[in-house]
């Protein structure tokens, strides 16, 4: 009775509704079949992932220039042995002002002359990043360079030039060098292991995306289930595909179908 009611409901639909329902059913993705397709193409997916890892390895070892990073620190409260509460409050309020000092072109010019560098203003300012961690009176002067010794020298020189500039131009007590820059022993970028793993993952995702697109675009009828879905027909039996044993048939590779019993 329930089946009859459902059939009547389907018959009562107009052609547009019936077509939309059929389209919705055909648009459903068979995740189990897609999973088995991934297993079927696993060797190609793995090969593509290895190629991605190899490309990433070539980039990080041969093409990308290693960049070294180091940081010098400035304490923005003066060097007097007795520090009042007002000094601490002023130091907190001046943290943002002190960061602006490093954007002054005079400071970049002084650093360039002291180290006898051959960088333009934009290049040198792009190598420096100045920050002030929350609730601290410390200015971090971080420098990135392809040469570790140069990165340390630039960071220390910026800290020293900024101290002198603050005392001379802002009429403030000269800040202290809280910490000199450390000579970096390994590059900050690229991170070789991480980048190779990313290359492996990207290669795998690309291969899986290609397999998925081909799977969704494959409208061939390959099984009795496909016949039932597409034509709404019930499969009564299967006829196996055979090849003749004759020389002529083997040479021509002509398939011969068995007879239904």
N, C-alpha and C positions, 0 to 999 in steps of 0.2 A: 504494500500500500504506500509506504514511504517512498519507494523507488518510483512508483507511478506518479505520485504528486510532484516529485523532483523533475521527472521527464516532462510533465505538463507545464511546469514553470519554465523550463528551458524552451519549450515550443512556443510559449507565449511571448518570448522576448523578440524584439524587432531585430532585423539583420545587423544593424549597427551595434547594438548591445551584445549580440552573440559574437560578432567579430572582435569587439573589445575584450570580452572574456577569453576568447581563444588566444588573442594576442598576449593577454596577461599571463596565461598559462604557459605559452611558448617562451615568454621572457624570463621565466624562472630559471635560476642557475642550479644545476645539479652539482652540489658541492662534493658529493661522494665521487661522481664521475670526474670532476675536476681534480680531486686529490689523486685519483688513480692515473690521470693524465700526467700529473707532476711526477709520480713514481715512474711512469713510462719514459719520461724525458729527463730523469734524474741525472743521467750522465752528461747531457747537454747543459743542464742547469749548473752542475758542478764545474764543468769546463768553463762556462762563462764567468762564474764566480772566481775561479782561479785566474782567468785572464784579467778580470777587474783588479784582483790583488796584485798581479804582476805589473799592471800599468801604474797603480798607486806606488808600488815599490820603486819603479823607475823614476817616478816624479820626485819622491822624497829623498832618494839616494843620489840622483844624477842631475836633476833639473832645478828643483826648488832650492834657493839659497837659504842656508840655516841662519836664523836670527837669534841673537843673544840678548838677554834682558837682565838689567840690574837696577837697584834702587838705592839712592842716597836719601837721608832723612834729616830734616831741619826742625829743631824745637823753637817755636815762635815766641816763647817767653824769654826775657833778657837773662843775662848771666849773673845778676846780682845774687848773693847768697841768701838774702832775705826777699821773699816774694809775697806780696800782699794779695788779698782777695781781689782787689781791683785789677791787679796785674793779670790774674788768671782770667777775669771777665774780659779785659781788653784783648788778651791773647785769643780768646774764643771768637770775639767779634772781628778780629783782624785776619782770621784764617782765610776768608774769602778774598780779602784785599791782597794778601800775600800771594795767593794763587794767580792773581792778575799780573803780578810782577813778571812772571815767566812768559807772559804774552807780549811784553814790551820788546820792540825790535832792538833796543840798545843792549838788552841782556843777551840776546842771541848773537849780536855783533861782537860783544866782548868775549863770549865763549869761543866763537869762531876764530878771533884773533889770537887768543891765548893758546889755543891748541893747534893753530895754523892749519885749520881744516879747509876743505874745498867744497863746502856745502852752501847752497843758497839758503836764504831765510826760510822759505817754505819747506825745504828739505829738512833743515835742522829742527824747526819747530814741530814737524811731523814725527820726529824721532823721540820727542819728549812728551811725557804725560805727567801732569801734576795733580795730586789728589790730597784730600784731608779726611782721614777716617773720622767717623762720627764720634763726638764726645772726646776728642783728643786735641792736643795743641801741636801736633806733628804734621809737617808737610812731607809728603812722599814725592820724590823726584825720580821717576822711572824712565829709563832710556833704553831704546832698542837699536841694535846695530848688528851688521853681519860680522863685525870684529869684536870679540869679547873684551879685549884691552881698550878698544876705543869706546865701547859702551860704558865701562867703568870710568874712564877719564872724563867723558862728557858729563856723566851724572855728578861726579865730584866737583867739576868746574862750574856747573850750573848752580850747585848748592853754594859754593863759595862766592860766585858773582852775585847771586840773589841776596846773600847776607850783606855784601857791601852796598848793593843798590838800595836795599831797604834802609840801611843806616844813613846813606847820603841823601837820598831823594825823598824819603818819607819822614825824616827826622825822628826815627824810632831807634830803640836800642837794637844793636846788632844781634840777630838770633844766633843760637848755638848750632853747631853741627852735631846732630843727635846720633847719626850713624853714617859712616862712609860706605860707598857702594862696594859690594863684594865682586871680585872677578868671577864671572860665570864660568862654570866648567862644562856645561852642556847647553845646547840651544833650547830656547823655549818653543820655537816652531821650526820645522814641522815636527809633530810627535809621530815618529815613524811607525811604531806598533799600532797606535790608534788609527792612523791614516790607512795602513794596509788592511786592517780589519774593516774599515769603512769601505774601501775599494772592493773587498770580497763581498760585503753585504750588498753594495750597489749593483755589482755584476749579477748576483743571484736574483735581486729584485727585477732587474731588466729582463733576465731570462724567463722568470716566472710571469712577468707581464706579457711577454711575447707569446708564451704558451697559452695564457688565459685568453688573449685576443683571438688566437687561432682556434681555440676550443669554442669560443662563443660564435665565431663565424663559420664553424663547420656545420653545415646543414645536411650532410650526407646521411643516408639511412644505413645504419650498420648493424642493427639488431632488431629482434622482434618487438622490443619495447619501443623503438623508434617508429616502427610501422603502426603500432597501436596509438602512439601519441599523435602522429601526423595524419593518418587516415582514419582513425577511430575504427580500426579493423582488428579482429582477433586472429592471431596466427594459429593455424591448425597443425602445422608441421614444418619441418625443415628438410631441404634436399641438400645433401653434402656435395661439394664440388670435388670432382675427380679428374684425373688425367689418364688418357689412354696409354697403353704400353707399347703401341706400335711405333716404329722408327719415324714414320712420316708425321704422326701426330706429335711425337716428342720434339721433332725438328721444328714443326710449326707452332708448338706449344699451344695447341688448340684444346680448350677445356671441354670435357664431356660430362654432362650432368647425369646423375643416376636417375633411375626411374622410381616413381613413388609406388610403394607396395600397398 
